[in-house]
Amino acid sequence: MNFFLSPKCLKIFFLNELNQRGNTICGQGATDLCFGLSNSKNLKTLALKFTGKNQISDDGVYGMCSGLVQFENLQKLTLDLRDNQISVYGVQDLGYGLGNCQNLEILTLNLASNYNQKFSNRIGNSGVQGLILGLSNIPKLKTLKLDLSQNEINRIDKDFITGLQNCIRLTNLELQLKLNQINVHDKKRLLTKTKTMTRLVKYNIKYA
């Protein structure tokens, strides 16, 4: 990762897409990449895509988060982590790590899963709770776009809703919960509670 230590890279403000699709990057590779990029202290916009044949796994997510925290000026972050063998433990680490990104305003996070893929994510109810509670610690978060499609989620509980409500500056919310077995009662409760968020201007929750 010496490339990211060059004088030109240290002055980068915007990295709109670094697509690592199909590169068979492991957890250590993702960790090294994030730590290498963290030398660009001025970076405000970052988009990383680890889809395809990559195998980030829980260990890689933990390492990535340790690197992302170093981005002191980061305001807009896009992470595409579809089908990367991420479980409840990895997604909880992700929530905790992102919660320490104090200047983050816009977050797009794709953790969708495809059961036909060998490396599908398996987040479940506990993982989602930990993720949302972690994200609620981002003080400046205004836009949250979160794709949790097909992740063995079957309920929306109090912690999930409380976490969303604690994102007190949130004005734009997009939730993708497709192909999860969430009951009608929980869907209605989430919608009702979402409408009470005073600063929320735009919201879109999809189950199908």
C-alpha positions in Angstrom: 0.0 0.0 0.0 3.0 2.3 -0.5 1.1 3.9 -3.4 -1.2 5.6 -0.9 1.8 7.3 0.8 2.8 9.2 -2.3 2.5 13.1 -2.0 -0.3 13.2 -4.5 -2.4 10.6 -2.7 -2.0 12.4 0.6 -3.8 15.4 -0.8 -6.8 13.5 -2.1 -10.2 14.9 -1.0 -12.6 12.7 -3.0 -12.3 9.0 -3.9 -15.7 8.4 -5.5 -15.2 4.7 -6.3 -12.6 2.1 -5.6 -14.2 -1.0 -7.0 -12.6 -4.3 -5.9 -15.2 -6.5 -7.4 -14.1 -10.0 -8.1 -10.5 -9.5 -6.8 -10.5 -12.3 -4.2 -9.5 -9.8 -1.5 -9.3 -11.4 2.0 -9.8 -9.7 5.4 -6.2 -8.7 5.7 -6.2 -7.2 2.3 -9.2 -5.0 3.1 -7.6 -4.0 6.4 -4.4 -3.0 4.7 -6.3 -1.0 2.0 -8.2 1.0 4.6 -5.1 1.7 6.7 -3.3 2.7 3.5 -6.0 5.1 2.5 -6.2 6.6 6.0 -2.9 8.4 5.3 -5.0 10.7 3.1 -6.1 12.9 6.0 -8.0 15.3 3.8 -10.3 12.6 2.4 -14.0 13.7 2.6 -15.7 11.3 0.2 -14.9 7.5 0.0 -16.6 4.7 -1.8 -15.4 1.1 -1.5 -16.9 -1.9 -3.2 -15.9 -5.4 -2.2 -18.4 -7.5 -4.1 -18.0 -10.6 -6.2 -15.3 -13.1 -5.2 -14.0 -11.2 -2.2 -13.9 -12.9 1.3 -13.7 -10.0 3.8 -15.3 -11.9 6.6 -15.7 -10.7 10.2 -11.9 -10.3 10.8 -11.7 -8.1 7.8 -14.6 -5.9 8.9 -12.9 -5.4 12.2 -9.7 -4.4 10.6 -11.5 -2.1 8.1 -13.2 -0.3 10.9 -9.9 0.3 12.7 -8.7 2.0 9.5 -11.9 4.0 8.8 -11.7 5.6 12.2 -8.5 7.3 11.1 -10.4 9.3 8.4 -10.9 12.4 10.6 -12.5 14.5 7.8 -14.7 11.9 6.2 -18.2 13.2 5.5 -19.5 10.8 2.9 -18.9 7.0 2.9 -20.2 4.2 0.6 -19.4 0.6 1.6 -20.6 -2.3 -0.6 -20.0 -5.5 1.3 -22.5 -7.8 -0.3 -21.8 -11.5 0.1 -18.6 -11.3 2.1 -19.2 -14.0 4.8 -20.1 -11.3 7.4 -22.0 -12.6 10.5 -23.6 -11.0 13.5 -20.1 -10.4 15.1 -18.7 -8.6 12.0 -21.7 -6.3 11.6 -21.7 -5.4 15.3 -18.0 -4.4 14.9 -18.9 -2.4 11.8 -21.6 -0.5 13.7 -19.2 0.2 16.6 -16.4 1.3 14.2 -18.6 3.6 12.1 -20.0 5.1 15.2 -16.6 6.6 15.8 -16.6 8.4 12.5 -17.5 11.7 14.1 -17.8 13.9 10.9 -19.8 11.4 8.8 -22.9 12.9 7.3 -23.9 10.6 4.5 -23.6 6.8 4.8 -24.6 4.2 2.2 -24.1 0.6 3.4 -24.9 -2.5 1.4 -24.9 -5.7 3.4 -27.3 -7.6 1.2 -27.0 -11.4 0.8 -27.6 -13.9 -1.9 -28.2 -17.4 -0.7 -27.0 -18.8 -4.0 -23.6 -17.4 -3.3 -21.0 -19.3 -1.3 -20.0 -16.3 0.7 -23.4 -14.9 1.8 -23.7 -12.6 4.8 -25.7 -13.9 7.8 -26.4 -10.9 10.0 -29.7 -11.9 11.8 -31.6 -9.9 14.4 -28.8 -9.4 16.9 -26.5 -8.2 14.2 -28.9 -5.6 13.0 -29.5 -4.3 16.5 -25.8 -3.9 17.1 -25.3 -2.2 13.8 -28.1 0.4 14.3 -27.1 1.1 17.8 -23.6 1.7 16.6 -24.7 4.0 13.8 -26.7 6.1 16.3 -23.4 7.3 17.8 -22.5 9.2 14.6 -23.4 12.7 15.7 -23.7 14.4 12.3 -25.4 11.6 10.3 -28.1 13.1 8.0 -28.5 10.5 5.3 -28.6 6.7 5.9 -29.1 4.3 3.0 -29.0 0.7 4.4 -29.5 -2.5 2.4 -30.1 -5.6 4.6 -31.9 -7.7 2.1 -32.0 -11.5 2.7 -30.1 -11.6 6.0 -32.2 -13.9 8.2 -34.0 -11.0 10.0 -37.4 -11.9 11.3 -38.2 -9.1 13.7 -37.9 -5.4 14.3 -37.4 -5.0 18.1 -37.2 -2.0 20.5 -33.4 -1.7 20.2 -33.6 -1.4 16.4 -36.2 1.4 16.6 -34.5 3.2 19.5 -31.2 3.2 17.5 -32.9 4.8 14.5 -34.6 7.4 16.8 -31.3 8.2 18.4 -30.0 9.3 15.0 -31.3 12.8 15.9 -30.0 14.7 12.8 -31.3 12.1 10.3 -33.3 13.8 7.4 -33.1 11.0 4.8 -33.6 7.3 5.5 -33.7 4.4 3.0 -34.0 0.9 4.4 -34.0 -2.2 2.2 -35.3 -5.3 4.1 -36.3 -7.5 1.2 -36.5 -11.2 1.5 -36.5 -11.2 5.3 -39.4 -12.8 7.3 -40.5 -9.8 9.2 -44.1 -9.9 10.5 -46.8 -7.4 9.7 -46.9 -6.0 13.3 -43.2 -5.2 13.3 -43.5 -3.5 9.9 -46.3 -1.3 11.1 -44.5 -0.4 14.3 -41.4 0.6 12.4 -43.3 2.8 10.0 -45.2 4.4 12.9 -42.1 5.1 14.9 -40.2 6.4 11.8 -42.9 9.0 11.2 -42.3 10.4 14.7 -38.7 11.3 13.9 -39.0 15.1 13.9 -36.2 15.9 11.5 -36.8 13.2 9.0 -38.0 14.7 5.7 -37.7 11.7 3.4 -38.0 8.0 4.2 -38.4 4.8 2.1 -38.7 1.3 3.7 -38.9 -1.6 1.3 -39.8 -5.2 2.2 -40.4 -6.6 -1.4 
